[in-house]
Amino acid sequence: MKHMDILDRELRKMAEQERWTAPDSLREKTEQMLAGLPEKQKEGKRRKAVGRKYLLLAAVLAALTGMTVGAAELFRWNERAEEAFHHPTEEEKDAMTLAGIAKEQNVSVSDQGITVTAVQTLMDTNTLYILLDVQSEKAVMNGTGYFTRTDEDGDGQSEEAFYAIGQPGDGLSTETGEDGWLFRNIGMSWTPQAPNDAPITPGNQGYLEIWAIKDEEKAWPGEGITISFNQYSYMTADENGKADQAMYVEGSWELQIPFSDDMRQLEKRYEPHYEIEIDGVPVELKAVELSPLSLKLVFDLDDKLALQEAKAPNGEDWCAYELQFAGFLDKEGNKIDCGFGGSIGGWDYETREAVEVIQFTRYVDPDEVGALLLGTEGMTEITEVPL
């Protein structure tokens, strides 16, 4: 029973973090109760039967452990979110839901005939994905649209407003009132986008996706984040369906999106102290922190500075292709496909560390990873770092 396996494993992870012991009889008792349920014979009703099993399972877990566990069957993933994360398996969706990584949202705001609804979020230690469903009374959802927040006088857009990551109240922000930005890398994209070589098709619905990587020195605010837009723009089409004129809709669309209050920190930290020699310069990989949707690599800063001096003594552009993240191997030596959603990097002169954070577009089970791969296919050798 694959679903029972994933539930059993996640419950034990929860037990470790909550400092209570999951009784060995939990799985046996739960399976006994599930075995007593009548099975539906008709294929069309099987989905409901499975849903009933999970409803009872959640009740059983609550009764036996004193806490409520929501299975993925109680949380219907949005189809677009499934596509964005490369159609995770039912087991992977279960794991993300049980861990509080995937969360169903239902926060909505309407203005000027346009309704913006947050329908799903996925977040781990370092990254955040937000899926917004956008619907309009007029057919202005044609794949060319974009939300932003203009400056106070409406004359142009500051960089902060364009990327919507400014201070509280400006686009995508925290509500903590703290100085500085919560995110260091953020992108917004419209789905589906209008093809460059095809006529624009008017519509009344679309999705806006937000991918973000948090500043590694900041903590997630407990109350969630606020998205605040005051302008929607889109292109009209000429008689041939080609983009013709930019149109702007001024309004107010502000959403307070809560974070999961039971997100489990599932990251694993390794300290391999592994040296990779590049052009005669040894560079130490000091630490690896792996989360289900992201990875943090910590290199020795002095080693990186020595490598920079060797590769670019006169300040030339350079890149350590040998240190680029190239994927993982599982414990059996098979390649794990994790996708790539963006990255950030920085040098900390106090700790003498060079830190990189990489966002995944696929779920990675930290317990299944056996080795880290570094290098660039076709340009360098691939180094296998055991974890």
Secondary structure, DSSP 8 states (H G I E B T S, - for coil): -HHHHHHHHHHHHHHHHHT----THHHHHHHHHHHTS----SHHHHHHHHHHHHHHHHHHHHHHHSS----GGGS---HHHHHHTT---HHHHHHHHHTTSEEEEEEEEEETTEEEEEEEEEE-SSEEEEEEEEEESSS--SS--EEE---TT-SS--HHHHHTBSSTTSEEEESS--SS-SEEEEEEEEES---TTS-----SEEEEEEEEEE-TTS---TT-EEEEEEEEEEEEE-TTS-EEEEEEEEEEEEEEE---TT-----EEE---EEEEETTEEEEEEEEEEETTEEEEEEEHHHHHHHHHHH-TTS-----GGGSEEEEEETTS-EE-----EEEEEEETTTTEEEEEEE-SS---GGGEEEEEES-TTTS--EEEE-
